[in-house]
Amino acid sequence: GAGVSQSPSNKVTEKGKDVELRCDPISGHTALYWYRQSLGQGLEFLIYFQGNSAPDKSGLPSDRFSAERTGGSVSTLTIQRTQQEDSAVYLCASSLGLAGGGGDTQYFGPGTRLTVL
Amino acid sequence: AQRVTQPEKLLSVFKGAPVELKCNYSYSGSPELFWYVQYSRQRLQLLLRHISRESIKGFTADLNKGETSFHLKKPFAQEEDSAMYYCALSGSRDDKIIFGKGTRLHILP
């Protein structure tokens, strides 16, 4: 079956514009994560969805960042009024979410490379 | 609070030499530990998890609760081991997984 997919693969935008990044998790996976990966910063947790529970937004760096997950499947990460420091690769991962999902294997998407000019 | 520390951002090792990627964690209970790897132009993927006690691509990692460490080791490095390695921790079943900052392993010919 298909793995986690993300779109677009690359996004170039101008400072101040809004962007939406999409993640399609593996079918049946109830846990979904967004991460940001940049040079020197490693893998930075952004947000975690688990089933119908309220998302863990503790990693979102500012109120310009938001994410939603519709129907327990597809997720969209939105960055408003983008800044140059938002440039990074945004990764999505999903897991089965067994009893909370913390101990599951995460399956990662290919990422979206965001460049803010 | 849960925390994963990978003290080395970059580790360069000659081909054939032993490799040890360090990982220390902070967690008050019984954690589950993982190593994830990202090869060039590939997706981040699970390498191994401590509960499996397996060797993957010649790599092993032993959970040392006394030293709160989960170092990744391989006796003889190969050029194809060059990649970014992330140590990760999961606490209770309801908690998200926490990643370290990662170590880039560069195998020198």
Interface residues (C-beta under 8 A of the other chain):
Chain A: G3 Y33 Y35 G40 Q41 G42 L43 F45 Y48 Q50 D56 L91 A93 L98 A99 G100 G101 G102 G103 T105 Q106 Y107 F108 G109 P110 G111
Chain B: Q6 K9 E32 F34 Y36 R43 L44 Q45 L46 R49 Y86 S90 G91 S92 R93 D94 D95 K96 I97 I98 F99 G100 K101 G102
